[in-house]
Amino acid sequence: RALPEGGSGNNILAGGKNADVFIISIGIDTITDFSLEEGDQIAVDADKFSDLEILTNPLGGTFIGSGLGQMVVTGISATTMEENFEALFVKHIAK
């Protein structure tokens, strides 16, 4: 299920029990229940996809940045995200 983007502020996002698609938007959003096993994905603006950065967040979780959009994802390491890049990240057309 696609989730609405967090908007232009800093938000906490949580999905459901099945696969969710979290959309990177302006601001720094935190995903609290990201699950590789459930098939969760992160949608990145197609124009910013090549700018995507995946880093370990020193405060915990994984930091993802793409243009003006940023996320902190708990429960999955930067290494695991990079190893599963094709399955986790999808391009989308921003409206």
TATA-V821049 format. One record per backbone hydrogen bond with DSSP energy under -0.5 kcal/mol. CO is the residue of the C=O (numbers start at 0). NH is the residue of the N-H. E is the energy in kcal/mol with one decimal. If there is no record, write none. Layout:
CO|NH|E, CO|NH|E
//
This chain:
0|20|-2.0, 5|8|-0.5, 8|10|-0.6, 10|12|-0.5, 10|29|-3.1, 12|31|-2.3, 19|21|-0.5, 19|40|-2.8, 20|2|-2.4, 21|23|-0.5, 21|42|-3.2, 22|5|-0.6, 24|69|-0.9, 26|28|-0.6, 26|69|-1.8, 28|71|-2.5, 29|12|-3.5, 29|31|-0.6, 30|73|-2.3, 34|38|-0.5, 34|39|-2.2, 35|38|-0.9, 40|21|-2.7, 41|89|-2.2, 42|23|-2.5, 43|91|-2.1, 44|47|-1.8, 44|48|-0.8, 45|48|-0.6, 47|50|-1.7, 48|51|-1.4, 52|64|-2.0, 54|62|-3.3, 55|57|-0.6, 56|59|-2.3, 60|56|-2.0, 61|72|-3.0, 62|54|-3.0, 63|70|-2.7, 64|52|-2.6, 65|68|-2.0, 67|26|-1.3, 68|65|-2.8, 69|28|-2.2, 70|63|-3.0, 71|30|-2.7, 71|73|-0.5, 72|61|-2.4, 73|33|-0.5, 76|80|-2.1, 77|81|-2.5, 78|82|-2.4, 79|83|-1.4, 81|84|-1.1, 83|86|-0.8, 83|87|-1.9, 84|88|-2.4, 87|41|-3.2, 89|43|-2.9, 91|45|-3.2, 91|93|-0.7
//
